[in-house]
Amino acid sequence: MMRLHRRVTDESPVDNPYVKLTHEFNEGRLRALLASGQAVVLHRLAIMSKDGDWILREDTEALAQVLEILDAHGARYRYGAPLDVEWLTHGWSSHFEFREAGLRLRCDFVTRPPRIAAEDLQAEWEAPVRREAPIVSLPVLADLKKTNREKDYAVIGEIARRIDKPGLQLLYSRSARDLIALAEEYPDALQEAVARRPLLSRVGHGREELEMLLDRERRTCMRANEERLARYLSAAKTWSASWPRLSRELAEHDLIEAHAIMVSQARGLLPCAP
């Protein structure tokens, strides 16, 4: 569970298992960027996160390497799509878990993260942010956090305060007070940002109206993510009904064998495009 409003000033612990996994995934080539909660930790905006989320390169070599590393750790599939380009290219995610040193490690992967434009994702691969491991940039992290969970909007607000470009701060800030101050100090940046975030056109109308618009914007983002998830849930109805049986079958095999079974079964049960 993440704890906000307490910044970490020292290095993240070298025994962070998700950092270690990231280095293993990237042996010899950049294949995986830490995202979501672990990226929040490595950007020094939280002190811990219980799961690992990665964006992977969308190619068979990268996916095969990640699968081999997970197999070496004794990982097993959790409910989700196969770690295969047939599904990942359409926005599905793949989920695994394993136990190590008394910890249950959960690992989630995508290649087409929601709300991230293709050109922005390509920029992440070309110039990744590097802390203890390669992680997504602050603006991309903010977009990833536009979920249907209330707590993620507090995270976005903290992310905005760490961005060093006024134009981007104006696009991501969750504070009416901060937006008013930014608009006064950087009027040219405000003019450029209005087209991408219409509520900024109302900055001069006072804090109360701006807070109302921020709340409306948050609720719109939450509904959009709920609708996106609903499309995947609907597409996965048959797959979901089959999962208890399939998961028992997969448990009898190592991960590489289980993956082959997973792909074979999914081709008849899980639409690639929701």
C-alpha positions in Angstrom: 0.0 0.0 0.0 1.4 3.4 -1.0 1.7 6.2 1.6 1.8 9.7 0.2 2.9 13.1 1.5 6.2 11.6 2.8 9.1 12.0 0.5 12.0 9.6 0.6 15.4 11.3 0.6 17.7 8.3 0.6 18.1 5.7 -2.0 15.4 3.0 -2.4 16.5 -0.2 -0.7 18.8 -2.3 -2.9 16.8 -5.4 -2.0 13.6 -4.1 -3.7 12.7 -7.3 -5.5 10.9 -5.4 -8.3 14.1 -3.4 -9.1 16.0 -6.7 -9.2 13.5 -8.2 -11.6 13.7 -5.1 -13.8 17.4 -5.6 -14.1 16.9 -9.2 -15.0 14.3 -8.4 -17.6 16.7 -5.8 -19.1 19.9 -8.0 -19.3 21.6 -7.1 -22.5 18.8 -4.9 -23.8 16.1 -2.5 -22.6 12.9 -4.4 -22.6 11.0 -3.3 -19.5 10.1 0.0 -17.8 8.8 0.0 -14.3 5.5 1.8 -14.1 2.6 2.7 -11.7 3.3 2.1 -8.0 7.0 1.2 -8.2 7.6 4.2 -10.4 6.0 6.4 -7.8 8.4 4.9 -5.3 11.5 5.4 -7.4 10.4 9.0 -8.2 10.5 9.5 -4.4 6.8 10.2 -4.1 5.9 7.2 -1.9 7.8 4.8 0.4 6.4 1.5 -0.8 4.2 -0.3 -3.2 3.2 -3.9 -2.9 3.0 -4.9 -6.6 5.2 -4.6 -9.7 3.9 -3.1 -13.0 5.9 -2.9 -16.2 5.5 -1.7 -19.7 7.3 -4.1 -22.1 8.6 -3.7 -25.6 6.1 -5.2 -28.0 8.2 -7.9 -29.6 8.6 -11.6 -29.2 12.2 -11.5 -28.0 11.3 -9.2 -25.1 8.3 -11.2 -24.1 10.2 -14.5 -24.3 13.0 -13.1 -22.1 10.5 -11.9 -19.5 8.7 -15.2 -19.5 12.0 -17.1 -19.0 12.9 -14.9 -16.1 9.5 -15.4 -14.5 9.8 -19.2 -15.0 13.2 -19.2 -13.3 11.5 -17.6 -10.3 8.8 -20.2 -10.2 6.1 -17.8 -11.3 2.5 -18.8 -12.2 -0.1 -17.1 -14.3 -2.8 -15.1 -12.5 -6.1 -14.3 -14.2 -5.5 -12.2 -17.3 -4.4 -12.5 -20.9 -1.4 -14.5 -22.2 1.9 -12.7 -22.4 1.7 -12.7 -26.1 1.6 -10.0 -28.8 -1.7 -11.3 -30.1 -3.4 -9.9 -27.0 -1.0 -7.3 -25.7 -1.1 -5.3 -28.9 -4.8 -4.7 -28.2 -4.3 -3.4 -24.7 -4.7 -6.6 -22.7 -2.5 -7.1 -19.6 -0.8 -10.2 -18.3 -0.5 -11.1 -14.6 1.8 -13.4 -12.6 2.8 -14.1 -9.1 5.5 -16.1 -7.2 6.8 -16.3 -3.7 10.4 -15.4 -2.8 12.1 -14.8 0.6 8.7 -15.1 2.3 7.1 -12.4 0.0 4.3 -12.8 -2.5 5.4 -10.9 -5.6 2.8 -9.9 -8.1 3.9 -8.9 -11.5 1.7 -7.2 -14.2 2.6 -6.4 -17.7 1.3 -4.3 -20.7 2.8 -3.2 -24.0 0.0 -0.7 -24.8 -0.7 1.2 -21.6 -4.0 3.1 -21.5 -4.0 6.9 -22.1 -0.4 6.9 -23.5 -0.1 8.0 -27.1 2.2 6.0 -29.4 4.7 8.8 -29.9 4.9 9.4 -26.1 5.6 5.7 -25.5 8.3 5.7 -28.1 9.9 8.6 -26.4 10.0 6.6 -23.2 12.0 3.9 -24.9 14.4 6.3 -26.6 15.2 8.2 -23.4 14.1 6.4 -20.4 14.3 7.9 -16.9 16.8 5.9 -14.9 16.8 5.7 -11.1 17.7 2.3 -9.5 16.1 0.9 -12.6 14.5 2.3 -15.9 11.1 3.8 -15.0 8.5 5.9 -16.8 8.7 9.7 -16.8 6.6 11.8 -14.5 4.1 13.0 -17.2 3.5 9.4 -18.4 3.2 8.2 -14.8 0.5 10.9 -14.3 -1.5 9.7 -17.3 -1.2 6.1 -16.1 -2.7 7.2 -12.8 -5.8 8.6 -14.4 -7.7 5.5 -13.2 -11.1 5.0 -11.6 -9.5 5.0 -8.1 -9.9 8.2 -6.0 -6.5 7.8 -4.4 -4.7 8.0 -7.7 -5.6 11.6 -8.2 -3.8 12.6 -5.0 -0.7 10.8 -6.6 -1.2 12.8 -9.8 -1.2 16.0 -7.7 2.1 15.1 -6.1 3.6 14.2 -9.5 2.6 17.6 -10.9 4.5 19.3 -8.2 7.7 17.4 -9.2 7.5 18.2 -12.9 10.0 20.9 -13.8 8.2 22.4 -16.8 5.4 24.9 -16.1 3.4 23.9 -19.2 3.3 20.3 -18.0 2.5 21.4 -14.4 -0.5 23.2 -15.8 -1.6 20.1 -17.6 -1.4 17.8 -14.6 -1.9 19.8 -11.4 -4.8 18.8 -9.2 -4.6 22.0 -7.0 -6.7 25.1 -7.9 -4.3 27.2 -5.8 -1.3 25.9 -7.7 -2.9 26.4 -11.0 -3.8 30.0 -10.2 -0.2 30.7 -9.1 1.2 29.0 -12.2 -1.1 30.9 -14.5 0.0 34.2 -13.0 3.7 33.4 -13.3 3.7 31.7 -16.7 1.0 33.3 -18.9 2.5 32.1 -22.1 2.6 28.5 -20.9 -1.0 28.9 -19.8 -2.1 30.0 -23.3 -0.4 26.9 -24.9 -1.9 24.5 -22.3 -5.6 25.7 -22.6 -6.2 23.8 -25.8 -5.2 20.5 -24.1 -6.9 21.2 -20.8 -10.0 23.4 -21.3 -10.6 24.1 -17.6 -7.5 26.2 -17.6 -9.5 28.9 -19.5 -11.4 29.4 -16.3 -8.4 30.0 -14.0 -9.2 33.7 -13.8 -12.7 33.0 -12.4 -11.4 32.1 -9.0 -10.5 29.2 -6.8 -14.1 27.9 -6.1 -15.0 27.5 -9.7 -11.7 26.0 -10.5 -12.1 23.4 -7.7 -15.5 22.5 -9.1 -14.0 22.0 -12.6 -11.2 19.9 -11.2 -13.7 17.7 -9.5 -15.7 17.3 -12.6 -12.5 16.5 -14.6 -11.6 13.8 -12.1 -15.0 12.2 -12.3 -14.9 12.3 -16.1 -11.5 10.6 -16.1 -12.8 7.9 -13.7 -15.8 7.2 -15.8 -13.7 6.9 -18.9 -11.5 4.3 -17.3 -14.5 2.4 -15.9 -15.9 2.3 -19.5 -12.6 1.1 -20.8 -12.4 -1.7 -18.2 -16.0 -2.7 -18.9 -15.2 -3.4 -22.6 -12.4 -5.8 -21.5 -14.6 -7.4 -18.9 -17.4 -8.0 -21.4 -14.9 -9.4 -24.0 -13.5 -11.8 -21.3 -16.8 -13.3 -20.1 -16.1 -16.7 -21.6 -12.5 -16.6 -20.6 -13.4 -15.7 -17.0 -15.9 -18.6 -16.8 -13.2 -21.0 -18.0 -10.5 -19.7 -15.8 -11.0 -21.9 -12.6 -10.7 -25.0 -14.8 -7.7 -23.7 -16.7 -5.9 -22.4 -13.7 -5.9 -25.9 -12.2 -4.5 -27.3 -15.4 -1.8 -24.6 -15.6 -0.7 -25.4 -12.0 0.4 -28.8 -13.1 3.1 -27.4 -15.5 6.0 -25.1 -15.3 5.5 -21.6 -16.7 6.8 -22.2 -20.2 4.6 -25.2 -20.7 1.7 -23.3 -19.0 2.2 -20.4 -21.3 1.8 -22.6 -24.4 -1.4 -24.0 -23.0 -2.6 -20.5 -22.1 -2.1 -19.3 -25.6 -3.8 -22.3 -27.2 -6.8 -22.0 -24.9 -7.1 -18.2 -25.3 -7.3 -18.4 -29.0 -10.7 -20.0 -28.7 -11.9 -18.1 -25.7 -10.4 -14.6 -25.4 -10.9 -12.2 -28.3 -7.7 -10.4 -29.2 -9.5 -7.1 -29.8 -12.2 -6.3 -27.1 
